[in-house]
Amino acid sequence: MSPLLRDRMPETQEGQITMEKTPSYYVTKDVPARIHTMSPDTRLIVVVRDPVTRAISDYTQTRSKKPDIPSFESLAFKNRTTGLIDTSWSAVQIGMYAKHLERWLQYFPKDQLLFISGERLISDPAGEMTRVQDFLGLRRVVGHKHFHFNPAKGFPCLKRPEGNSKPHCLGKTKGRTHPSIDSEVVQRLREFYQPFNRRFYQMTGHDFGWGSWS
């Protein structure tokens, strides 16, 4: 975090925790060293999901802004005939989680990082939020009563059980319908990510259940 951005953050009062959310931090090479220099005690929370689904979601978001971009299939491969994946494409590169985690572990001990499952954040938001609260040393305040699943969006909405206010749901940019991707392309991507996923499970001590391999 640059001094300019840090100066824009509010002063943290006693009993408060200051949080900052920038998804690109996890995959930007110089960030771990910079954050460690700023505050080596920083606790880091990373939300991850199946890298294949994540890549398709990334593409879907980009296409919503640039409808004329090439197909997912053409961007995912350097050579479609040989099945060579284009790892320079950011939608593919970001999902190589183990590669990025190696940089963070050079500066932060593993107990200062918490990895949250994007899939479980949808299926069991209260359970994942319990992990977050414990990780931050907070009293368990947020629980099942604070969530309501919205079948139209496919995501849980946040509600205040003590009031009658309308649940707060994710905006229109979330829950977009993904384009249909060639099944062979999806399978090739799953094979590509297998070693990265396996290594990531070992590094985090958690099996996220993304695909299977023998």
N, CA and C atoms as a LAMMPS dump frame, in Angstrom:
ITEM: TIMESTEP
0
ITEM: NUMBER OF ATOMS
642
ITEM: BOX BOUNDS ff ff ff
-5.0000000000000000e+02 5.0000000000000000e+02
-5.0000000000000000e+02 5.0000000000000000e+02
-5.0000000000000000e+02 5.0000000000000000e+02
ITEM: ATOMS id mol type element x y z
1 1 1 N 0.834 -1.183 0
2 1 2 C 0 0 0
3 1 3 C 0.879 1.247 0
4 2 1 N 0.606 2.175 -0.894
5 2 2 C 1.425 3.377 -0.977
6 2 3 C 1.098 4.314 0.175
7 3 1 N 2.042 5.213 0.551
8 3 2 C 1.765 6.184 1.617
9 3 3 C 0.536 7.012 1.32
10 4 1 N 0.311 7.337 0.015
11 4 2 C -0.84 8.15 -0.349
12 4 3 C -2.136 7.435 -0.007
13 5 1 N -2.236 6.134 -0.371
14 5 2 C -3.434 5.373 -0.061
15 5 3 C -3.593 5.192 1.441
16 6 1 N -2.497 4.948 2.142
17 6 2 C -2.558 4.762 3.588
18 6 3 C -3.078 6.028 4.266
19 7 1 N -2.668 7.202 3.757
20 7 2 C -3.121 8.463 4.337
21 7 3 C -4.617 8.676 4.149
22 8 1 N -5.197 8.015 3.158
23 8 2 C -6.628 8.167 2.897
24 8 3 C -7.476 7.301 3.825
25 9 1 N -6.838 6.343 4.484
26 9 2 C -7.588 5.446 5.354
27 9 3 C -7.889 6.139 6.679
28 10 1 N -9.028 5.822 7.292
29 10 2 C -9.379 6.459 8.566
30 10 3 C -8.454 6.012 9.686
31 11 1 N -8.299 6.862 10.672
32 11 2 C -7.481 6.513 11.833
33 11 3 C -8.176 5.402 12.614
34 12 1 N -7.418 4.411 12.995
35 12 2 C -7.982 3.289 13.746
36 12 3 C -8.024 3.623 15.229
37 13 1 N -9.232 3.633 15.784
38 13 2 C -9.411 3.92 17.192
39 13 3 C -9.258 2.639 18.009
40 14 1 N -9.106 2.801 19.314
41 14 2 C -8.991 1.644 20.197
42 14 3 C -10.243 0.786 20.086
43 15 1 N -10.044 -0.521 19.939
44 15 2 C -11.166 -1.432 19.819
45 15 3 C -11.67 -1.61 18.39
46 16 1 N -11.02 -0.937 17.432
47 16 2 C -11.421 -1.044 16.035
48 16 3 C -10.394 -1.83 15.225
49 17 1 N -10.844 -2.369 14.099
50 17 2 C -9.966 -3.043 13.153
51 17 3 C -10.144 -2.363 11.795
52 18 1 N -9.061 -1.879 11.227
53 18 2 C -9.124 -1.258 9.91
54 18 3 C -8.912 -2.322 8.842
55 19 1 N -9.798 -2.326 7.846
56 19 2 C -9.705 -3.307 6.774
57 19 3 C -9.633 -2.592 5.429
58 20 1 N -8.92 -3.206 4.475
59 20 2 C -8.817 -2.658 3.125
60 20 3 C -8.946 -3.807 2.147
61 21 1 N -9.733 -3.617 1.089
62 21 2 C -10.028 -4.708 0.159
63 21 3 C -9.605 -4.315 -1.258
64 22 1 N -8.595 -4.989 -1.749
65 22 2 C -8.176 -4.821 -3.137
66 22 3 C -7.796 -6.2 -3.682
67 23 1 N -8.647 -6.816 -4.52
68 23 2 C -8.386 -8.174 -5
69 23 3 C -7.026 -8.36 -5.67
70 24 1 N -6.543 -7.346 -6.382
71 24 2 C -5.295 -7.506 -7.13
72 24 3 C -4.07 -7.604 -6.233
73 25 1 N -4.202 -7.277 -4.954
74 25 2 C -3.051 -7.373 -4.054
75 25 3 C -2.454 -8.775 -4.051
76 26 1 N -3.315 -9.798 -4.041
77 26 2 C -2.834 -11.17 -3.891
78 26 3 C -1.924 -11.597 -5.034
79 27 1 N -2.161 -11.073 -6.232
80 27 2 C -1.416 -11.536 -7.404
81 27 3 C -0.375 -10.539 -7.898
82 28 1 N -0.225 -9.397 -7.23
83 28 2 C 0.741 -8.384 -7.646
84 28 3 C 2.07 -8.636 -6.942
85 29 1 N 3.139 -8.8 -7.702
86 29 2 C 4.411 -9.299 -7.182
87 29 3 C 4.986 -8.491 -6.026
88 30 1 N 4.968 -7.171 -6.114
89 30 2 C 5.651 -6.345 -5.111
90 30 3 C 4.84 -6.121 -3.833
91 31 1 N 3.584 -6.513 -3.842
92 31 2 C 2.7 -6.172 -2.718
93 31 3 C 3.083 -6.841 -1.397
94 32 1 N 3.406 -8.151 -1.355
95 32 2 C 3.737 -8.754 -0.051
96 32 3 C 4.848 -8.013 0.691
97 33 1 N 5.909 -7.653 -0.011
98 33 2 C 7.014 -6.937 0.631
99 33 3 C 6.578 -5.564 1.112
100 34 1 N 5.764 -4.885 0.313
101 34 2 C 5.326 -3.535 0.679
102 34 3 C 4.413 -3.548 1.905
103 35 1 N 3.504 -4.525 1.944
104 35 2 C 2.599 -4.617 3.099
105 35 3 C 3.381 -5.016 4.344
106 36 1 N 4.332 -5.916 4.19
107 36 2 C 5.144 -6.33 5.335
108 36 3 C 5.943 -5.152 5.882
109 37 1 N 6.467 -4.322 5.005
110 37 2 C 7.203 -3.131 5.442
111 37 3 C 6.295 -2.179 6.199
112 38 1 N 5.062 -2.043 5.727
113 38 2 C 4.101 -1.15 6.369
114 38 3 C 3.663 -1.692 7.724
115 39 1 N 3.323 -2.991 7.762
116 39 2 C 2.805 -3.584 9
117 39 3 C 2.975 -5.09 8.965
118 40 1 N 4.049 -5.619 9.554
119 40 2 C 4.296 -7.067 9.517
120 40 3 C 3.271 -7.885 10.299
121 41 1 N 2.452 -7.236 11.134
122 41 2 C 1.435 -7.941 11.906
123 41 3 C 0.09 -8.019 11.182
124 42 1 N 0.025 -7.472 9.978
125 42 2 C -1.224 -7.474 9.217
126 42 3 C -1.761 -8.891 9.032
127 43 1 N -3.066 -9.039 9.229
128 43 2 C -3.717 -10.318 8.964
129 43 3 C -4.364 -10.235 7.588
130 44 1 N -4.229 -11.296 6.824
131 44 2 C -4.647 -11.298 5.428
132 44 3 C -5.738 -12.329 5.183
133 45 1 N -6.821 -11.899 4.566
134 45 2 C -7.941 -12.782 4.255
135 45 3 C -8.074 -12.855 2.74
136 46 1 N -8.027 -14.076 2.211
137 46 2 C -8.094 -14.28 0.767
138 46 3 C -9.278 -15.193 0.452
139 47 1 N -10.18 -14.71 -0.403
140 47 2 C -11.316 -15.527 -0.839
141 47 3 C -10.951 -16.165 -2.171
142 48 1 N -11.002 -17.488 -2.226
143 48 2 C -10.649 -18.218 -3.449
144 48 3 C -11.801 -19.124 -3.867
145 49 1 N -11.869 -19.379 -5.155
146 49 2 C -12.89 -20.301 -5.673
147 49 3 C -12.25 -21.154 -6.749
148 50 1 N -12.986 -22.156 -7.217
149 50 2 C -12.494 -23.018 -8.283
150 50 3 C -11.882 -22.148 -9.384
151 51 1 N -10.6 -22.341 -9.697
152 51 2 C -9.936 -21.456 -10.655
153 51 3 C -10.542 -21.474 -12.048
154 52 1 N -11.165 -22.589 -12.439
155 52 2 C -11.815 -22.645 -13.751
156 52 3 C -13.056 -21.752 -13.742
157 53 1 N -13.87 -21.897 -12.707
158 53 2 C -15.059 -21.05 -12.571
159 53 3 C -14.655 -19.591 -12.457
160 54 1 N -13.562 -19.351 -11.727
161 54 2 C -13.086 -17.975 -11.543
162 54 3 C -12.671 -17.353 -12.872
163 55 1 N -11.985 -18.142 -13.732
164 55 2 C -11.547 -17.654 -15.029
165 55 3 C -12.741 -17.306 -15.924
166 56 1 N -13.745 -18.165 -15.91
167 56 2 C -14.946 -17.922 -16.716
168 56 3 C -15.686 -16.698 -16.192
169 57 1 N -15.739 -16.538 -14.87
170 57 2 C -16.379 -15.372 -14.276
171 57 3 C -15.648 -14.09 -14.648
172 58 1 N -14.322 -14.16 -14.624
173 58 2 C -13.494 -13.015 -15.007
174 58 3 C -13.801 -12.616 -16.454
175 59 1 N -13.851 -13.608 -17.332
176 59 2 C -14.148 -13.357 -18.742
177 59 3 C -15.549 -12.746 -18.903
178 60 1 N -16.511 -13.275 -18.154
179 60 2 C -17.89 -12.788 -18.23
180 60 3 C -17.963 -11.315 -17.852
181 61 1 N -17.225 -10.94 -16.807
182 61 2 C -17.212 -9.546 -16.375
183 61 3 C -16.593 -8.653 -17.445
184 62 1 N -15.477 -9.104 -18.034
185 62 2 C -14.818 -8.315 -19.073
186 62 3 C -15.721 -8.167 -20.295
187 63 1 N -16.395 -9.249 -20.663
188 63 2 C -17.269 -9.217 -21.844
189 63 3 C -18.46 -8.294 -21.641
190 64 1 N -18.895 -8.127 -20.378
191 64 2 C -20.018 -7.224 -20.117
192 64 3 C -19.644 -5.77 -20.418
193 65 1 N -18.335 -5.48 -20.355
194 65 2 C -17.853 -4.132 -20.645
195 65 3 C -17.352 -4 -22.078
196 66 1 N -16.862 -5.139 -22.625
197 66 2 C -16.324 -5.153 -23.998
198 66 3 C -16.946 -6.33 -24.751
199 67 1 N -18.166 -6.173 -25.243
200 67 2 C -18.892 -7.282 -25.875
201 67 3 C -18.195 -7.869 -27.1
202 68 1 N -17.278 -7.121 -27.703
203 68 2 C -16.655 -7.596 -28.937
204 68 3 C -15.329 -8.329 -28.72
205 69 1 N -14.99 -8.674 -27.466
206 69 2 C -13.729 -9.378 -27.216
207 69 3 C -13.798 -10.78 -27.805
208 70 1 N -12.644 -11.388 -28.1
209 70 2 C -12.635 -12.757 -28.657
210 70 3 C -13.286 -13.754 -27.694
211 71 1 N -13.534 -14.947 -28.181
212 71 2 C -14.169 -15.973 -27.357
213 71 3 C -13.243 -16.412 -26.222
214 72 1 N -13.839 -16.966 -25.176
215 72 2 C -13.074 -17.494 -24.051
216 72 3 C -12.089 -18.545 -24.539
217 73 1 N -12.568 -19.42 -25.409
218 73 2 C -11.744 -20.519 -25.908
219 73 3 C -10.48 -20.021 -26.61
220 74 1 N -10.617 -18.97 -27.41
221 74 2 C -9.459 -18.462 -28.15
222 74 3 C -8.473 -17.75 -27.236
223 75 1 N -8.948 -17.149 -26.16
224 75 2 C -8.063 -16.448 -25.232
225 75 3 C -7.352 -17.404 -24.281
226 76 1 N -7.981 -18.523 -23.99
227 76 2 C -7.436 -19.46 -22.992
228 76 3 C -6.241 -20.259 -23.513
229 77 1 N -6.104 -20.365 -24.825
230 77 2 C -5.041 -21.211 -25.395
231 77 3 C -4.031 -20.41 -26.214
232 78 1 N -2.783 -20.798 -26.097
233 78 2 C -1.777 -20.32 -27.043
234 78 3 C -1.916 -21.105 -28.344
235 79 1 N -2.236 -22.391 -28.18
236 79 2 C -2.422 -23.264 -29.335
237 79 3 C -3.55 -24.231 -29.009
238 80 1 N -4.704 -24.032 -29.611
239 80 2 C -5.876 -24.863 -29.316
240 80 3 C -5.641 -26.313 -29.729
241 81 1 N -4.904 -26.514 -30.828
242 81 2 C -4.68 -27.867 -31.342
243 81 3 C -3.871 -28.714 -30.354
244 82 1 N -2.821 -28.124 -29.783
245 82 2 C -1.976 -28.86 -28.839
246 82 3 C -2.497 -28.781 -27.412
247 83 1 N -3.449 -27.881 -27.17
248 83 2 C -3.988 -27.735 -25.814
249 83 3 C -3.101 -26.922 -24.896
250 84 1 N -2.189 -26.134 -25.469
251 84 2 C -1.274 -25.328 -24.665
252 84 3 C -1.995 -24.103 -24.104
253 85 1 N -2.091 -24.036 -22.771
254 85 2 C -2.785 -22.94 -22.099
255 85 3 C -1.949 -21.662 -22.149
256 86 1 N -2.619 -20.522 -22.326
257 86 2 C -1.929 -19.243 -22.334
258 86 3 C -1.886 -18.688 -20.909
259 87 1 N -0.79 -18.938 -20.216
260 87 2 C -0.664 -18.509 -18.819
261 87 3 C -0.398 -17.018 -18.688
262 88 1 N -0.219 -16.316 -19.803
263 88 2 C -0.04 -14.871 -19.735
264 88 3 C -1.382 -14.142 -19.64
265 89 1 N -2.462 -14.856 -19.956
266 89 2 C -3.788 -14.248 -19.85
267 89 3 C -4.153 -14.164 -18.369
268 90 1 N -4.49 -12.976 -17.906
269 90 2 C -4.716 -12.763 -16.472
270 90 3 C -5.828 -13.641 -15.923
271 91 1 N -6.858 -13.905 -16.706
272 91 2 C -7.963 -14.741 -16.229
273 91 3 C -7.483 -16.134 -15.865
274 92 1 N -6.471 -16.624 -16.562
275 92 2 C -5.878 -17.931 -16.264
276 92 3 C -4.836 -17.805 -15.163
277 93 1 N -4.001 -16.81 -15.26
278 93 2 C -2.862 -16.651 -14.347
279 93 3 C -3.291 -16.471 -12.894
280 94 1 N -4.349 -15.724 -12.658
281 94 2 C -4.791 -15.444 -11.288
282 94 3 C -5.138 -16.734 -10.536
283 95 1 N -5.708 -17.723 -11.245
284 95 2 C -6.124 -18.964 -10.596
285 95 3 C -4.995 -19.906 -10.24
286 96 1 N -3.754 -19.535 -10.56
287 96 2 C -2.602 -20.357 -10.169
288 96 3 C -2.224 -19.961 -8.735
289 97 1 N -3.129 -20.231 -7.805
290 97 2 C -3.04 -19.693 -6.441
291 97 3 C -1.745 -20.038 -5.719
292 98 1 N -1.255 -21.256 -5.897
293 98 2 C -0.049 -21.694 -5.185
294 98 3 C 1.153 -20.834 -5.564
295 99 1 N 1.245 -20.488 -6.834
296 99 2 C 2.356 -19.67 -7.315
297 99 3 C 2.376 -18.315 -6.624
298 100 1 N 1.209 -17.716 -6.442
299 100 2 C 1.126 -16.41 -5.788
300 100 3 C 1.379 -16.538 -4.282
301 101 1 N 0.87 -17.628 -3.687
302 101 2 C 1.035 -17.821 -2.25
303 101 3 C 2.501 -17.955 -1.854
304 102 1 N 3.306 -18.526 -2.725
305 102 2 C 4.737 -18.67 -2.429
306 102 3 C 5.375 -17.315 -2.093
307 103 1 N 4.972 -16.282 -2.8
308 103 2 C 5.519 -14.946 -2.534
309 103 3 C 5.096 -14.433 -1.161
310 104 1 N 3.824 -14.649 -0.823
311 104 2 C 3.334 -14.164 0.468
312 104 3 C 4.021 -14.862 1.644
313 105 1 N 4.264 -16.156 1.497
314 105 2 C 4.881 -16.912 2.592
315 105 3 C 6.358 -16.57 2.793
316 106 1 N 6.922 -15.817 1.878
317 106 2 C 8.28 -15.322 2.08
318 106 3 C 8.304 -14.188 3.105
319 107 1 N 7.131 -13.583 3.353
320 107 2 C 7.068 -12.427 4.246
321 107 3 C 6.142 -12.624 5.44
322 108 1 N 5.131 -13.461 5.298
323 108 2 C 4.155 -13.641 6.371
324 108 3 C 4.037 -15.11 6.76
325 109 1 N 3.977 -15.4 8.071
326 109 2 C 3.755 -16.788 8.492
327 109 3 C 2.345 -17.224 8.114
328 110 1 N 2.17 -18.519 7.919
329 110 2 C 0.893 -19.031 7.437
330 110 3 C -0.267 -18.698 8.373
331 111 1 N 0.018 -18.552 9.691
332 111 2 C -1.081 -18.291 10.62
333 111 3 C -1.605 -16.86 10.533
334 112 1 N -0.976 -16.026 9.691
335 112 2 C -1.487 -14.675 9.473
336 112 3 C -2.313 -14.574 8.19
337 113 1 N -2.513 -15.713 7.53
338 113 2 C -3.339 -15.753 6.329
339 113 3 C -4.522 -16.688 6.535
340 114 1 N -5.69 -16.23 6.134
341 114 2 C -6.896 -17.053 6.187
342 114 3 C -7.455 -17.168 4.769
343 115 1 N -7.681 -18.404 4.328
344 115 2 C -8.222 -18.634 2.993
345 115 3 C -9.673 -19.081 3.11
346 116 1 N -10.544 -18.28 2.533
347 116 2 C -11.973 -18.529 2.592
348 116 3 C -12.44 -19.138 1.277
349 117 1 N -13.268 -20.181 1.363
350 117 2 C -13.796 -20.839 0.171
351 117 3 C -14.938 -20.026 -0.418
352 118 1 N -14.789 -19.608 -1.676
353 118 2 C -15.858 -18.883 -2.342
354 118 3 C -17.111 -19.725 -2.496
355 119 1 N -16.944 -21.044 -2.678
356 119 2 C -18.098 -21.933 -2.793
357 119 3 C -18.844 -22.032 -1.463
358 120 1 N -18.101 -22.19 -0.369
359 120 2 C -18.737 -22.292 0.949
360 120 3 C -19.288 -20.94 1.415
361 121 1 N -18.738 -19.871 0.903
362 121 2 C -19.262 -18.551 1.233
363 121 3 C -20.683 -18.384 0.691
364 122 1 N -20.989 -19.171 -0.346
365 122 2 C -22.345 -19.175 -0.896
366 122 3 C -23.207 -20.207 -0.194
367 123 1 N -22.692 -21.427 -0.018
368 123 2 C -23.49 -22.516 0.555
369 123 3 C -23.612 -22.428 2.076
370 124 1 N -22.598 -21.877 2.746
371 124 2 C -22.599 -21.773 4.207
372 124 3 C -21.917 -20.478 4.638
373 125 1 N -22.521 -19.323 4.331
374 125 2 C -21.886 -18.05 4.656
375 125 3 C -21.624 -17.864 6.144
376 126 1 N -22.529 -18.353 6.978
377 126 2 C -22.349 -18.197 8.417
378 126 3 C -21.129 -18.975 8.9
379 127 1 N -20.929 -20.171 8.35
380 127 2 C -19.78 -20.974 8.743
381 127 3 C -18.471 -20.309 8.376
382 128 1 N -18.398 -19.747 7.168
383 128 2 C -17.176 -19.064 6.745
384 128 3 C -16.96 -17.779 7.537
385 129 1 N -18.039 -17.085 7.865
386 129 2 C -17.906 -15.858 8.663
387 129 3 C -17.472 -16.164 10.093
388 130 1 N -17.825 -17.339 10.591
389 130 2 C -17.334 -17.754 11.904
390 130 3 C -15.816 -17.901 11.868
391 131 1 N -15.31 -18.475 10.794
392 131 2 C -13.856 -18.61 10.638
393 131 3 C -13.182 -17.238 10.59
394 132 1 N -13.817 -16.292 9.9
395 132 2 C -13.251 -14.941 9.802
396 132 3 C -13.22 -14.276 11.169
397 133 1 N -14.306 -14.386 11.905
398 133 2 C -14.387 -13.75 13.219
399 133 3 C -13.36 -14.34 14.18
400 134 1 N -13.203 -15.66 14.143
401 134 2 C -12.208 -16.308 14.996
402 134 3 C -10.795 -15.875 14.607
403 135 1 N -10.543 -15.801 13.308
404 135 2 C -9.222 -15.422 12.801
405 135 3 C -8.843 -14.011 13.254
406 136 1 N -9.829 -13.11 13.29
407 136 2 C -9.573 -11.722 13.678
408 136 3 C -9.678 -11.508 15.186
409 137 1 N -9.983 -12.57 15.918
410 137 2 C -10.096 -12.449 17.366
411 137 3 C -11.332 -11.693 17.809
412 138 1 N -12.4 -11.802 17.024
413 138 2 C -13.636 -11.09 17.32
414 138 3 C -14.665 -12.014 17.968
415 139 1 N -15.559 -11.43 18.718
416 139 2 C -16.662 -12.196 19.272
417 139 3 C -17.562 -12.646 18.124
418 140 1 N -18.088 -13.863 18.228
419 140 2 C -18.94 -14.393 17.156
420 140 3 C -20.311 -13.72 17.184
421 141 1 N -20.445 -12.695 16.382
422 141 2 C -21.689 -11.925 16.323
423 141 3 C -22.515 -12.3 15.094
424 142 1 N -21.849 -12.43 13.953
425 142 2 C -22.54 -12.741 12.694
426 142 3 C -22.767 -14.246 12.595
427 143 1 N -24.024 -14.646 12.399
428 143 2 C -24.361 -16.064 12.321
429 143 3 C -25.438 -16.334 11.289
430 144 1 N -26.057 -17.506 11.379
431 144 2 C -27.044 -17.928 10.385
432 144 3 C -28.206 -16.945 10.244
433 145 1 N -28.621 -16.325 11.321
434 145 2 C -29.787 -15.436 11.262
435 145 3 C -29.521 -14.175 10.441
436 146 1 N -28.274 -13.935 10.119
437 146 2 C -27.936 -12.729 9.361
438 146 3 C -27.957 -12.945 7.847
439 147 1 N -28.298 -14.165 7.39
440 147 2 C -28.231 -14.441 5.961
441 147 3 C -29.554 -14.979 5.424
442 148 1 N -29.837 -14.568 4.209
443 148 2 C -31.022 -15.041 3.492
444 148 3 C -30.606 -15.352 2.07
445 149 1 N -30.861 -16.58 1.608
446 149 2 C -30.429 -16.97 0.267
447 149 3 C -31.405 -16.45 -0.772
448 150 1 N -30.843 -15.809 -1.798
449 150 2 C -31.649 -15.263 -2.892
450 150 3 C -31.513 -16.193 -4.097
451 151 1 N -32.527 -17.011 -4.388
452 151 2 C -32.416 -17.982 -5.491
453 151 3 C -32.254 -17.317 -6.856
454 152 1 N -32.771 -16.113 -7.02
455 152 2 C -32.657 -15.419 -8.304
456 152 3 C -31.212 -15.044 -8.591
457 153 1 N -30.499 -14.583 -7.562
458 153 2 C -29.1 -14.198 -7.73
459 153 3 C -28.16 -15.386 -7.585
460 154 1 N -28.594 -16.374 -6.782
461 154 2 C -27.722 -17.509 -6.515
462 154 3 C -26.714 -17.223 -5.418
463 155 1 N -26.955 -16.156 -4.65
464 155 2 C -26.057 -15.755 -3.57
465 155 3 C -26.879 -15.442 -2.317
466 156 1 N -26.253 -15.562 -1.138
467 156 2 C -26.949 -15.153 0.082
468 156 3 C -26.976 -13.635 0.193
469 157 1 N -28.004 -13.122 0.823
470 157 2 C -28.134 -11.697 1.104
471 157 3 C -27.966 -11.484 2.61
472 158 1 N -27.479 -10.32 2.976
473 158 2 C -27.246 -10.003 4.385
474 158 3 C -28.46 -9.283 4.958
475 159 1 N -28.89 -9.707 6.14
476 159 2 C -30.036 -9.063 6.761
477 159 3 C -29.761 -8.805 8.228
478 160 1 N -30.51 -7.876 8.78
479 160 2 C -30.405 -7.554 10.196
480 160 3 C -31.61 -8.159 10.908
481 161 1 N -31.389 -9.233 11.655
482 161 2 C -32.518 -9.95 12.259
483 161 3 C -33.315 -9.131 13.259
484 162 1 N -32.683 -8.08 13.823
485 162 2 C -33.402 -7.305 14.826
486 162 3 C -34.31 -6.251 14.201
487 163 1 N -34.197 -6.056 12.882
488 163 2 C -35.01 -5.045 12.219
489 163 3 C -35.844 -5.63 11.105
490 164 1 N -36.615 -4.767 10.462
491 164 2 C -37.476 -5.188 9.367
492 164 3 C -36.983 -4.664 8.026
493 165 1 N -35.732 -4.229 7.989
494 165 2 C -35.198 -3.669 6.763
495 165 3 C -35.023 -4.757 5.701
496 166 1 N -35.04 -4.34 4.434
497 166 2 C -34.892 -5.261 3.324
498 166 3 C -33.482 -5.837 3.316
499 167 1 N -33.319 -7.158 3.067
500 167 2 C -31.97 -7.746 3.027
501 167 3 C -31.098 -7.052 1.99
502 168 1 N -29.82 -6.888 2.312
503 168 2 C -28.871 -6.273 1.382
504 168 3 C -28.272 -7.364 0.516
505 169 1 N -28.547 -7.313 -0.792
506 169 2 C -28.05 -8.318 -1.717
507 169 3 C -26.929 -7.746 -2.58
508 170 1 N -26.152 -8.639 -3.167
509 170 2 C -25.089 -8.206 -4.058
510 170 3 C -25.682 -7.497 -5.264
511 171 1 N -24.93 -6.549 -5.815
512 171 2 C -25.409 -5.736 -6.919
513 171 3 C -25.539 -6.493 -8.225
514 172 1 N -25.956 -5.78 -9.266
515 172 2 C -26.23 -6.395 -10.56
516 172 3 C -24.979 -6.947 -11.238
517 173 1 N -23.795 -6.506 -10.779
518 173 2 C -22.562 -7.017 -11.379
519 173 3 C -22.207 -8.403 -10.862
520 174 1 N -22.91 -8.872 -9.832
521 174 2 C -22.664 -10.197 -9.274
522 174 3 C -23.764 -11.16 -9.705
523 175 1 N -23.371 -12.405 -9.938
524 175 2 C -24.358 -13.41 -10.313
525 175 3 C -24.747 -13.375 -11.777
526 176 1 N -23.867 -12.829 -12.627
527 176 2 C -24.165 -12.825 -14.061
528 176 3 C -24.19 -14.268 -14.602
529 177 1 N -25.006 -14.494 -15.621
530 177 2 C -25.043 -15.801 -16.264
531 177 3 C -23.771 -15.991 -17.078
532 178 1 N -23.065 -17.095 -16.836
533 178 2 C -21.829 -17.36 -17.562
534 178 3 C -22.13 -17.876 -18.964
535 179 1 N -21.271 -17.559 -19.921
536 179 2 C -21.462 -18.09 -21.269
537 179 3 C -21.2 -19.593 -21.296
538 180 1 N -21.746 -20.263 -22.281
539 180 2 C -21.499 -21.695 -22.436
540 180 3 C -20.101 -21.888 -23.015
541 181 1 N -19.27 -22.657 -22.313
542 181 2 C -17.89 -22.899 -22.735
543 181 3 C -17.752 -24.351 -23.175
544 182 1 N -17.034 -24.562 -24.254
545 182 2 C -16.785 -25.908 -24.77
546 182 3 C -16.314 -26.82 -23.637
547 183 1 N -16.967 -27.97 -23.465
548 183 2 C -16.643 -28.876 -22.361
549 183 3 C -15.201 -29.376 -22.427
550 184 1 N -14.667 -29.528 -23.625
551 184 2 C -13.283 -29.974 -23.764
552 184 3 C -12.314 -28.903 -23.251
553 185 1 N -12.674 -27.65 -23.444
554 185 2 C -11.846 -26.542 -22.954
555 185 3 C -11.868 -26.519 -21.422
556 186 1 N -13.044 -26.704 -20.859
557 186 2 C -13.175 -26.74 -19.399
558 186 3 C -12.343 -27.884 -18.821
559 187 1 N -12.422 -29.053 -19.449
560 187 2 C -11.669 -30.211 -18.966
561 187 3 C -10.171 -29.971 -19.068
562 188 1 N -9.731 -29.363 -20.162
563 188 2 C -8.293 -29.076 -20.323
564 188 3 C -7.823 -28.102 -19.252
565 189 1 N -8.647 -27.115 -18.922
566 189 2 C -8.282 -26.17 -17.867
567 189 3 C -8.221 -26.867 -16.511
568 190 1 N -9.141 -27.778 -16.256
569 190 2 C -9.119 -28.511 -14.986
570 190 3 C -7.828 -29.319 -14.867
571 191 1 N -7.419 -29.942 -15.957
572 191 2 C -6.17 -30.698 -15.955
573 191 3 C -4.978 -29.772 -15.727
574 192 1 N -5.018 -28.608 -16.346
575 192 2 C -3.938 -27.638 -16.194
576 192 3 C -3.792 -27.192 -14.738
577 193 1 N -4.923 -26.951 -14.079
578 193 2 C -4.885 -26.427 -12.708
579 193 3 C -4.612 -27.497 -11.65
580 194 1 N -4.743 -28.777 -11.998
581 194 2 C -4.597 -29.842 -11.003
582 194 3 C -3.33 -29.72 -10.165
583 195 1 N -2.14 -29.607 -10.756
584 195 2 C -0.933 -29.518 -9.917
585 195 3 C -0.891 -28.263 -9.062
586 196 1 N -1.417 -27.171 -9.585
587 196 2 C -1.454 -25.932 -8.8
588 196 3 C -2.424 -26.08 -7.631
589 197 1 N -3.583 -26.703 -7.886
590 197 2 C -4.556 -26.913 -6.815
591 197 3 C -3.997 -27.834 -5.74
592 198 1 N -3.363 -28.915 -6.181
593 198 2 C -2.792 -29.882 -5.228
594 198 3 C -1.764 -29.2 -4.321
595 199 1 N -0.906 -28.406 -4.936
596 199 2 C 0.115 -27.678 -4.171
597 199 3 C -0.532 -26.661 -3.234
598 200 1 N -1.573 -26.019 -3.682
599 200 2 C -2.278 -25.026 -2.865
600 200 3 C -2.919 -25.688 -1.656
601 201 1 N -3.509 -26.865 -1.849
602 201 2 C -4.105 -27.603 -0.727
603 201 3 C -3.035 -27.94 0.31
604 202 1 N -1.869 -28.357 -0.166
605 202 2 C -0.773 -28.702 0.741
606 202 3 C -0.283 -27.477 1.504
607 203 1 N -0.159 -26.355 0.816
608 203 2 C 0.371 -25.136 1.429
609 203 3 C -0.586 -24.55 2.456
610 204 1 N -1.891 -24.659 2.195
611 204 2 C -2.884 -24.076 3.106
612 204 3 C -3.39 -25.075 4.14
613 205 1 N -3.158 -26.378 3.893
614 205 2 C -3.673 -27.393 4.793
615 205 3 C -5.171 -27.577 4.674
616 206 1 N -5.709 -27.221 3.495
617 206 2 C -7.165 -27.308 3.304
618 206 3 C -7.48 -27.769 1.889
619 207 1 N -8.332 -28.782 1.777
620 207 2 C -8.768 -29.285 0.483
621 207 3 C -10.05 -28.556 0.094
622 208 1 N -9.987 -27.735 -0.949
623 208 2 C -11.14 -26.954 -1.37
624 208 3 C -12.076 -27.738 -2.295
625 209 1 N -11.651 -28.943 -2.713
626 209 2 C -12.538 -29.798 -3.481
627 209 3 C -12.773 -29.377 -4.916
628 210 1 N -11.783 -28.758 -5.529
629 210 2 C -11.917 -28.322 -6.907
630 210 3 C -11.502 -29.442 -7.864
631 211 1 N -12.465 -30.169 -8.4
632 211 2 C -12.159 -31.237 -9.331
633 211 3 C -11.544 -32.437 -8.616
634 212 1 N -11.092 -33.38 -9.387
635 212 2 C -10.48 -34.588 -8.807
636 212 3 C -9.392 -35.072 -9.736
637 213 1 N -8.499 -35.864 -9.204
638 213 2 C -7.42 -36.474 -10.003
639 213 3 C -7.035 -37.798 -9.354
640 214 1 N -6.42 -38.637 -10.122
641 214 2 C -6.012 -39.937 -9.599
642 214 3 C -4.674 -39.828 -8.928
